[in-house]
Amino acid sequence: MAAATPSPTPPGSLKRIVAASLIGTTIEWYDFFLYGSAAALVFNKLFFPESDPLVGTLLSFLTYAVGFAARPLGALVFGHYGDRLGRKKLLVLSLLLMGGATFAIGLLPTHATVGSAAPVLLTVLRLVQGFALGGEWGGAVLLVSEHGDAKRRGFWASWPQTGAPAGQLLATGVLSALTALLSDAAFVSWGWRIPFLLSGVLVIVGLWIRLSVDESPVFKAALAAAEERKAVEGEGEGEKLPLVAVLRHHWRDVLIAMGARMAENISYYVITAFILVYATTQVGLSKQTALNAVLIGSAVHFAVIPLWGALSDRLGRRPVYLIGAIGVGAWMFPFFTLIDRGTFGSLLLAVTVGLVLHGAMYAPQAAFFSEMFATRMRYSGASIGAQFSSVAAGAPAPLIATALLADYHDSTPIALYVIAAALVTVVAIACAKETRDRDLGEIAERTPRESRVGADV
């Protein structure tokens, strides 16, 4: 027997859920992006000083990429337990792991103090960060998606997505302020530790807020229905491991999600992380100038994501996503042409337009991926689709872009790299079904086989 479809959460409660997801996600992304910015600016000197500057940057970005390698494992573990135990518990755990690892980075000894042990410790903590973030994204977007209704799901579910630019804004803002207030020597000596240590305070705030929210009503209804079936029929198909159920009934959706992430992930890290290297080493702009451009661009990015999400409620997830994928691909050559002019205005325009177009992919992604999967395998399905692709997309993006720059000393190969990713995403979205009108509560009532059939309607 199936539990009744839960009623949509009242607007006031939904806003609290959105706020809790957004604040927690912002803190997690702050921690994750802080590492990326520090990798581009100082980690090459602190942890890989025996290498020449560009090789040191490559090694620094390699530890950055290691964090992405741990994200699929986080997706599997958090997805499994999130589908079995609930979204809220796992979100609290992910925040603790991420915040603890980031705080510990701020206490790390450098290469000058402990030699080769320093980059090893840095890599281990980066792995913990990646593991935590691999479980964070799916839980945060599902908690909001499953509390709302289909009519405005794209808008409400896009708010946790603003945690990425908000975290980028916070991380870049803190670093920008420190580089402006401190001399280069002071920043490299001790100033870089401050933003990592601030994470401890932010985690306390995030935990207090996350512990105050309720579990998803859609998940609770699906869990009750599963327990009822188990009592009547015994352990059945619906209670297989979430990962097994996802790969059996939603393998096509997982592949679509992975393809959809390629352009979104690669373009974002080229625009926000690699650009700090390109603007400073290739064009000759100061670190402060590059950080300020990313800072302002991230603020605009934050503002447009809910607008793109709302548009996906009107037009559908696929059309808005395609606007972003095609737009990012078309923007890459103008993007680098503007940066090569060497002015703050042209750099700001390049970054801002790139992030606005990226937002057209990122905003509907939360609702789009949530609507692909049945409730008892939704955390696993959305997380696997999103995080497994990050290994091939976001993880090596700054590394590949930096290597291409070192080999060719030109932006053309980097632009072609992003354009190729955009083509993959366009093909993936073209193969997807529109999901805008899916009822997540209705999906929760079906068996895995029925959910698969419903996905093809």
Buried (B, 14 or more C-beta within 10 A) or exposed (E): EBBEBBEBBEEEBBEBBBBBBBBBBBBBBBBBBBBBBBBBBBBBBBBBEEBEEBBBBBBBBBBBBBBBBBBBBBBBBBBBBBBBBBBBBBBBBBBBBBBBBBBBBBEBBBBEEEEEEBBEBBBBBBBBBBBBBBBBBBBBBBBBBBBBBBEBBBBBBBBBBBBBBBBBBBBBBBBBBBBEEBEEEEBBBEBBBBBBBBBBEBBEEBBEBBEEBBBBBBBBBBBBBBEEBEEEEEEEEBBBEBBEBBBBBBEBBBBBBBBBBBBBBBBBBBBBBBBBBBBBBBBEBEBBBBBBBBBBBBBBBBEBBBBBBBBBBEBBBBBBBBBBBBBBBEBBBBBBEBBBEBEBEBBBBBBBBBBBBBBBBBBBBBBBBBBBBBBBBBBBBBBBBBBBBBBBBBBBBBBBBBBBBEEEEEBEBBBBBBBEBBBBBBBBBEEBBEBBEBBBBBBBBBBBEBBBEBBEE
